[in-house]
Amino acid sequence: MYFVSECLLIKNENQYLCEHIQTNARAGIEHFFIYDNNSDVSVESFLSDYPELQKLCTIEIFPDTENKQIDCYKHFLDTHRNDSIYCAFVDTDEMFEGNLTALLKSNHTLYEFKGIVHGCNGQTFYEDKPLKERFFADTNPKFCYEKDVVKLSEVVTQLPHKSICKTDDKITDTKNVTLHHYFYKSFEEFFLKIKRGVIQKNTVRKLSYFFYHNSLPKTEVKKVLDNLDFKTEKNEK
């Protein structure tokens, strides 16, 4: 049995996966249960080029469902609940810094992390460099939400941003362990996230992102949207 593992639902994010696994493994994650949501290049195929990382992972193929993230977590609890004492329910763009193992030895049921959001740093296009080198913490983030590391024996239901547990033994003082959230990334990567269905086109976040990138040349913005065949009222005018 692992002391702490991770449950990760992923679709077409292999370019971030090595950094994610390496970073969270350094923080103490011992095993990664990766649910591949029909990626164009499968996670298994991608990781075959990285055997040292692949051996840390159990890969499940997970189809699209109406509530795929909740359904993924339910499958994990039904199938792998007894494989670990604790589990982190995070996304590919969320990475821990610090000694997670030492923190969890305080033996609480639920550890709630409010992620440090990283901005776009004025970047328009994807670069093949680590996220931690490309993006720095946003001093005035547009949003922030919690992610949980939870004792699996106590979980009743796992939601995307909340664990429903048998007890209310929760702490938010995560001391020297932080969760970095690389949500925005570049303008190009943000809209690829929308095309994957992670963010709906009609959300306020999309509109705020236009303002977030108001320093970018309009020609670059249009090029990104045209390359991704992303049509909005704003770029059709």
C-alpha positions in Angstrom: 0.0 0.0 0.0 1.2 3.5 -0.9 1.3 6.2 1.8 0.2 8.9 -0.7 -0.8 8.6 -4.3 -2.5 10.9 -6.9 -5.6 10.6 -9.1 -5.3 12.5 -12.3 -7.7 12.8 -15.2 -5.9 14.0 -18.3 -6.6 14.7 -22.0 -4.0 15.9 -24.5 -1.7 17.3 -21.9 1.3 15.0 -22.4 3.6 18.1 -22.9 3.2 18.8 -19.2 3.1 15.3 -17.8 6.8 14.6 -17.2 7.3 17.8 -15.2 4.1 17.1 -13.3 5.1 13.6 -12.3 8.7 14.6 -11.5 7.6 17.6 -9.4 4.9 15.8 -7.4 7.1 12.8 -6.9 9.8 15.0 -5.3 7.1 16.3 -2.9 6.2 12.8 -1.8 3.6 11.3 -4.3 4.6 7.7 -4.5 2.2 6.5 -7.3 0.1 8.2 -10.0 -3.2 6.7 -11.1 -3.7 8.4 -14.4 -7.0 8.3 -16.2 -6.4 9.0 -19.9 -9.6 10.6 -21.4 -9.0 9.4 -24.9 -5.9 11.6 -25.6 -4.9 11.8 -29.2 -1.5 10.4 -28.2 -2.2 8.0 -25.4 -0.5 8.5 -22.0 0.8 4.9 -22.1 2.4 5.5 -25.5 3.9 8.8 -24.4 5.3 7.4 -21.2 6.9 4.4 -22.9 9.7 6.8 -23.8 10.2 7.6 -20.1 10.4 4.1 -18.3 11.5 5.6 -15.0 8.3 7.7 -14.9 6.1 5.0 -16.4 6.9 2.6 -13.5 5.4 5.2 -11.1 2.0 5.1 -12.9 -1.1 3.0 -13.3 -2.9 4.1 -16.4 -6.7 3.7 -16.9 -8.4 4.5 -20.2 -11.5 6.5 -19.4 -14.2 7.5 -21.9 -16.1 10.7 -22.1 -19.2 10.8 -19.8 -21.6 13.5 -18.9 -19.7 14.2 -15.6 -16.4 12.6 -16.5 -14.4 14.1 -13.6 -16.8 12.9 -11.0 -17.2 9.6 -12.7 -13.4 9.2 -12.9 -13.1 9.8 -9.1 -15.9 7.3 -8.4 -14.1 4.7 -10.5 -10.9 5.4 -8.6 -12.6 5.0 -5.2 -14.3 1.8 -6.3 -11.1 0.3 -7.8 -8.1 1.8 -6.0 -9.4 3.0 -2.6 -7.4 0.3 -0.8 -4.1 1.0 -2.7 -3.2 4.1 -0.7 -3.7 5.7 2.6 -3.9 9.2 1.2 -4.7 10.5 -2.3 -4.2 13.9 -3.9 -7.0 14.9 -6.4 -5.3 17.4 -8.6 -5.0 18.3 -12.3 -2.0 18.3 -14.6 -1.3 22.0 -14.2 -1.2 21.7 -10.4 2.1 20.8 -8.7 3.2 20.5 -5.0 6.3 22.1 -3.5 7.5 21.0 -0.1 7.5 17.8 2.0 4.0 16.5 1.5 4.8 13.2 3.3 5.9 14.9 6.5 2.7 17.1 6.5 0.4 14.0 6.1 2.0 12.3 9.0 0.0 14.6 11.3 -2.7 12.1 10.4 -5.7 14.4 9.7 -8.5 13.2 7.4 -8.4 16.1 4.9 -5.8 18.7 3.9 -7.2 21.6 1.9 -4.8 23.5 -0.3 -5.5 26.9 -1.8 -3.4 26.9 -4.9 -0.9 29.7 -5.8 -2.2 30.8 -9.2 0.5 31.5 -11.9 -0.3 34.1 -14.6 0.5 34.2 -18.3 3.5 36.5 -17.9 2.5 38.1 -21.2 3.2 35.0 -23.2 1.2 34.3 -26.4 2.4 30.9 -27.6 3.5 27.6 -26.1 7.1 27.0 -25.4 8.7 23.6 -24.8 10.1 24.6 -21.3 9.1 23.7 -17.8 6.0 25.6 -16.5 7.9 26.7 -13.4 10.4 28.5 -15.7 7.8 30.1 -17.9 5.2 31.4 -15.4 5.4 33.2 -12.1 2.9 33.7 -9.3 0.2 36.2 -10.1 0.1 38.9 -7.4 -3.6 39.6 -8.2 -5.1 36.3 -9.4 -8.6 36.5 -10.9 -9.7 33.4 -9.0 -8.5 30.7 -6.6 -10.0 27.5 -5.5 -9.2 24.6 -3.2 -7.8 21.1 -4.0 -7.7 18.2 -1.5 -5.4 15.5 -0.2 -7.6 13.1 1.7 -7.5 9.9 3.7 -9.2 7.4 1.3 -10.8 5.3 4.1 -12.8 8.4 5.1 -14.0 9.6 1.7 -17.7 9.2 0.9 -17.8 11.1 -2.4 -15.0 12.9 -4.3 -16.0 16.1 -6.2 -13.6 18.1 -8.4 -12.9 20.7 -5.7 -14.3 19.0 -2.5 -14.0 15.8 -0.6 -17.1 14.6 1.2 -15.8 12.7 4.2 -17.2 10.7 7.1 -15.7 13.2 9.6 -15.1 17.0 9.5 -11.4 16.6 10.5 -10.0 19.2 8.0 -7.0 21.5 8.2 -6.1 24.4 5.9 -2.8 25.2 7.5 -0.6 23.3 5.1 2.6 24.9 6.6 5.5 24.6 4.2 3.7 22.7 1.5 2.3 24.7 -1.4 0.2 23.8 -4.5 1.2 25.7 -7.6 -1.6 26.1 -10.2 -0.5 27.0 -13.7 -4.0 27.7 -14.9 -3.6 30.4 -17.5 -0.3 29.6 -19.3 0.1 31.3 -22.7 -2.9 32.7 -24.7 -2.5 29.7 -27.1 -2.6 27.1 -24.3 -5.5 28.7 -22.6 -7.7 28.4 -25.7 -6.5 24.8 -26.3 -7.8 24.2 -22.8 -11.2 25.6 -23.9 -11.2 23.3 -27.0 -10.6 20.3 -24.8 -13.8 21.2 -23.0 -12.1 22.1 -19.7 -13.6 25.6 -19.8 -16.8 26.4 -21.5 -16.7 29.1 -24.2 -19.4 31.2 -22.7 -17.9 31.5 -19.3 -16.8 34.8 -17.7 -13.2 33.4 -17.5 -13.0 33.6 -21.3 -14.0 37.3 -21.3 -11.7 38.1 -18.4 -8.9 36.5 -20.4 -9.2 39.0 -23.2 -8.6 41.7 -20.6 -5.8 39.6 -19.0 -4.0 39.7 -22.3 -4.7 43.3 -23.2 -1.0 44.0 -23.5 -0.5 41.4 -26.3 -0.4 42.6 -29.9 -3.8 42.2 -31.5 -2.1 40.5 -34.5 -0.8 37.8 -32.2 -4.2 37.3 -30.5 -5.9 36.9 -33.9 -3.2 34.5 -35.1 -3.8 32.2 -32.1 -7.5 32.3 -32.5 -7.3 31.7 -36.3 -4.8 28.8 -35.9 -7.1 27.1 -33.4 -10.2 27.9 -35.5 -11.7 29.5 -32.5 -14.5 31.9 -33.4 -15.8 34.5 -31.1 -17.9 37.7 -31.6 -14.7 39.6 -30.7 -12.4 38.2 -33.3 -15.1 37.9 -36.0 -15.6 41.7 -36.1 
